[in-house]
Amino acid sequence: MPENQARIPEQPREGAPGTSAEGTSTEADAGPAAPAPGRRSAAPKAGPAAPSQLFVWLKEIATVVVIAVVLSFLIKTFLFRAFYIPSESMVNTLDVNDRIFVNLLVPEPFALSRGDVVVFRDTQGWLTTAPEKENGPFTWVQDGLTFVGLLPDNSEQHLVKRAIGLPGDHVICCDADGKLSINGSPIDESYVNVAEVPQMRAFDVVVPQGKIWVMGDNRNHSADSRSHLDSNGGFVDLKDVEGKAAVIAWPLNRITVLDNYPAVFRNVPAGG
């Protein structure tokens, strides 16, 4: 065949790189493709919205309240409990409407001492039965706050007196000078209300084990052990003692630590 015969261009084969089946250019040569109609853009989505400042503030307040309630409940259960004073039996040491904190670690694990002001449950019927109070719309709130220790107990089924005789003590009233004697030793009761001369009520008792003899500081206005000789001999069971009154917490002008007057009982010998 002559060399100068014109050569016919060879048609590209199907499937050859760079062409389609019809011989046109492929998408690889066409540059970036436009997004298909109706398809969303692949742009990154925005993250979740940050919580509002109000929500954060409310969450912090709720956390503080819960912690305060839990701590108050634990303190009330194991360390201190608040009580309300409804009577004048302990004037001038305690006034009507005083609020006190009671140390629950006395008489156990720490021992009770003569002169301690104690709060105890009325299991001997010293008090008249308290009438049932009508429940108001917010009674449950008050009961709940009392239960967790944020309000003082005002159920009026507890009494507060001063411990005079401990187990084994021989307590007598009174000598020629009108003084109590404990185990043969007369005492000068500097805590007794001096606004009135105490009326003498004669008694001669030996305190049994597991019990104490109690008297109010306002002697002429206190229905204490002297008034209940026919009920358990006038004694209070140690198991009924809630604890030792430690401080007056309210009103503010009466905040003080309560004294047990150790000097009064310093020369009293141990009981039998």
Residue pairs with C-beta under 8 A, 6 or more apart in sequence:
11 23
12 19
12 23
14 21
15 21
18 25
18 26
18 28
18 29
19 25
19 26
20 26
27 33
35 41
69 148
69 150
72 148
72 149
72 150
73 147
73 148
73 149
75 149
76 82
76 148
76 149
77 104
77 149
78 104
79 103
79 104
79 105
80 101
80 102
80 103
80 104
80 149
80 246
81 101
81 102
81 104
81 149
81 153
81 242
81 243
82 99
82 100
82 101
82 102
82 149
82 151
82 152
82 153
82 249
83 99
83 100
83 101
83 102
83 119
83 152
83 153
83 154
83 158
83 160
83 242
83 245
84 97
84 98
84 99
84 152
84 153
84 154
85 94
85 95
85 96
85 97
85 98
85 99
85 100
85 160
86 96
86 97
86 154
86 156
87 96
87 221
88 95
88 96
88 218
88 221
89 160
89 161
89 216
89 217
89 218
89 221
89 222
89 223
89 224
90 117
90 160
90 161
90 162
90 216
90 217
90 218
90 222
91 193
91 195
91 217
91 218
91 221
92 193
92 194
92 195
92 217
92 218
93 117
93 162
93 191
93 217
93 258
94 100
94 117
94 160
94 217
94 245
94 248
95 254
97 251
98 248
98 250
98 251
98 254
99 152
99 248
99 249
99 250
99 251
100 119
100 152
100 160
100 245
100 246
100 247
100 248
100 249
100 258
101 245
101 246
101 247
101 249
102 119
102 242
102 243
102 244
102 245
102 246
103 110
103 243
103 244
103 245
103 246
104 242
104 243
105 243
106 112
106 116
106 118
106 241
106 243
106 244
107 238
107 241
107 243
107 244
112 118
112 163
112 166
112 212
112 238
112 241
112 244
113 163
113 166
113 260
113 262
113 265
114 163
114 164
114 165
114 166
114 169
114 182
114 260
114 264
114 265
114 268
115 162
115 163
115 164
115 191
115 259
115 260
115 261
115 262
115 264
115 265
116 162
116 163
116 244
116 245
116 260
117 160
117 161
117 162
117 163
117 244
117 245
117 258
117 260
118 160
118 161
118 162
118 163
118 212
118 214
118 236
118 241
118 242
118 243
118 244
118 245
119 158
119 159
119 160
119 241
119 242
119 243
119 245
120 158
120 159
120 160
120 161
120 214
120 236
120 240
120 241
120 242
121 157
121 158
121 240
121 242
122 157
122 158
122 159
123 237
123 240
124 228
124 231
124 232
124 236
125 231
126 159
126 223
126 227
126 228
126 231
127 156
127 157
127 159
130 155
130 156
130 157
133 139
142 151
145 151
146 152
146 153
146 154
158 242
160 245
161 214
161 215
161 216
161 222
161 224
161 225
161 236
162 191
162 214
162 215
162 216
162 217
163 212
163 213
163 214
164 171
164 180
164 182
164 212
164 213
164 214
164 215
164 225
165 171
165 182
165 205
165 207
165 212
165 213
165 271
166 207
166 212
166 271
167 207
167 208
167 209
167 210
167 211
167 212
167 238
167 271
168 206
168 207
168 209
168 270
168 271
168 272
169 182
169 183
169 206
169 207
169 213
169 271
170 182
170 183
170 184
170 204
170 205
170 206
170 207
170 271
170 272
171 180
171 181
171 182
171 203
171 204
171 205
171 206
171 207
171 213
172 180
172 181
172 203
172 204
172 205
173 180
173 200
173 201
173 202
173 203
173 204
173 226
174 180
174 181
174 200
174 202
175 181
175 186
177 186
178 198
178 200
179 186
179 187
179 188
179 189
180 186
180 187
180 189
181 187
182 265
182 268
182 271
183 268
183 269
183 270
183 271
183 272
184 269
185 267
185 268
185 269
187 264
187 265
187 268
188 264
189 264
190 261
190 264
191 217
191 259
191 261
191 264
192 198
192 217
192 218
192 219
193 217
193 218
193 219
193 220
196 218
196 219
196 220
198 219
198 220
199 219
199 220
201 226
203 226
203 229
203 234
205 213
205 225
205 233
205 234
205 235
206 272
207 213
207 235
207 271
208 233
208 235
210 237
210 238
210 239
211 232
211 233
211 235
211 236
211 237
211 238
212 235
212 236
212 238
212 241
213 225
213 234
213 235
213 236
214 224
214 225
214 236
215 222
215 224
215 225
215 226
216 222
216 223
216 224
224 234
225 234
225 235
225 236
226 234
227 234
228 234
244 260
245 258
246 257
246 258
247 255
247 256
247 257
247 258
248 254
248 255
248 256
248 258
249 255
